[in-house]
């Protein structure tokens, strides 16, 4: 299972690619009927009132409380073996808690990347091609003949 981050505007693309979207936003869009991990969301105070510095400090504390092994098991169960994407509202270049969570997990040995459709499809095509390509045949070593 691969773990990605993304935003709600990308849900259709994620689903077409077979990636299971999971909201980690405090409030999901009105039409959201997907899975949610609200305990990974910033608090209402953080979203509405905290300064950026305070937000960062508080969200880092949330990250440090995460049991990484438990989170991975939960993501695997929710995604039923598929790749998953942790979602919120902000676009990839904007300040967002999902980037902080991704950095925290990556620092602890779990690779988390922002979803990029083109890169993902390229990797899938390469993996499929590698699976279809038979391994090279090893040529037998020629027998060394002697003159004596």
C-alpha positions in Angstrom: 0.0 0.0 0.0 1.2 3.5 -0.9 0.2 6.5 1.0 -0.4 9.8 -0.7 -1.7 13.2 0.3 -4.1 15.2 -1.9 -7.1 17.6 -1.8 -10.8 17.1 -2.2 -10.8 18.6 -5.7 -8.7 15.6 -6.8 -11.2 12.8 -5.6 -12.4 11.8 -9.0 -8.9 11.4 -10.3 -7.9 9.4 -7.3 -10.8 7.1 -7.6 -10.1 6.6 -11.4 -6.6 5.6 -10.4 -7.9 3.1 -7.8 -6.7 5.1 -4.8 -8.9 5.1 -1.8 -9.5 8.7 -0.6 -9.7 9.4 3.2 -10.6 12.7 4.7 -8.4 14.1 7.4 -10.1 17.4 7.5 -12.1 18.8 10.4 -15.1 19.4 8.2 -15.5 17.4 4.9 -17.4 18.7 1.9 -21.2 18.5 2.1 -21.4 15.7 -0.4 -18.6 13.7 1.2 -19.6 10.1 2.0 -16.2 8.6 2.2 -14.0 7.5 5.1 -12.8 10.0 7.7 -10.0 10.0 10.2 -11.1 13.1 12.2 -8.4 12.4 14.9 -5.8 13.5 12.3 -7.6 16.8 11.7 -6.6 20.1 13.3 -8.9 21.3 16.1 -11.5 23.9 15.5 -9.4 26.4 17.5 -6.4 25.7 15.3 -8.4 26.3 12.1 -10.3 29.4 13.2 -8.2 31.2 15.8 -4.6 30.0 16.1 -1.6 31.9 14.5 0.4 30.0 12.0 3.2 29.4 14.6 0.7 28.1 17.2 -1.1 26.0 14.6 2.3 24.4 13.6 3.2 23.7 17.2 -0.2 22.2 18.0 -0.3 20.1 14.9 3.1 18.7 15.6 1.9 17.6 19.0 -1.0 15.8 17.3 1.5 14.1 14.9 3.7 13.0 17.9 0.7 11.3 19.5 0.1 9.1 16.4 0.9 5.5 16.9 2.4 4.9 13.4 2.0 1.1 13.3 -1.7 1.5 14.4 -2.3 4.2 11.7 -0.8 2.0 9.0 -3.0 -1.0 10.0 -6.0 1.3 10.0 -5.2 2.8 6.6 -4.7 -0.8 5.2 -8.1 -1.9 6.6 -9.9 1.2 5.3 -8.2 1.0 1.9 -8.7 -2.8 1.7 -5.2 -3.2 0.3 -5.5 -0.3 -2.2 -3.3 2.7 -2.1 -4.8 5.5 0.0 -4.8 9.3 -0.1 -5.2 11.5 2.9 -7.3 14.5 1.9 -8.1 18.0 3.0 -9.0 21.2 1.2 -5.8 23.0 0.3 -4.1 22.7 -3.0 -0.6 21.0 -3.1 1.5 24.2 -2.8 -0.6 25.8 0.0 0.2 25.5 3.8 -1.7 22.5 5.2 -1.6 20.0 8.0 -1.5 17.1 5.6 2.0 18.2 4.5 3.1 18.3 8.2 1.6 14.8 8.7 3.4 13.5 5.6 6.7 15.0 6.8 6.3 13.4 10.2 5.5 10.0 8.8 8.3 10.2 6.3 10.7 11.1 9.1 9.6 7.9 10.8 10.3 5.7 7.7 6.8 5.8 6.0 7.0 7.2 2.5 4.1 9.7 1.9 4.0 11.8 -1.2 1.6 14.3 -2.7 -0.4 12.6 -5.4 0.6 13.4 -9.0 -1.5 11.7 -11.6 1.1 11.7 -14.3 3.9 10.2 -12.1 1.5 7.7 -10.7 0.3 6.5 -14.1 4.0 6.3 -15.3 4.9 4.2 -12.3 1.9 1.9 -12.8 2.8 1.5 -16.5 6.5 0.7 -15.7 5.5 -1.9 -13.1 3.1 -3.5 -15.5 5.7 -3.6 -18.2 8.3 -5.1 -15.8 5.8 -7.8 -14.8 5.2 -8.7 -18.4 8.9 -8.8 -19.5 10.4 -12.2 -19.0 13.8 -12.2 -17.2 16.8 -12.4 -19.6 18.0 -15.9 -20.4 21.4 -16.7 -19.0 23.6 -18.0 -21.7 25.6 -21.1 -20.9 29.3 -20.6 -20.3 31.3 -22.0 -23.1 33.5 -25.0 -22.2 37.1 -24.1 -22.0 39.1 -26.5 -24.2 42.8 -27.2 -23.8 45.4 -28.1 -26.3 46.9 -30.8 -24.2 
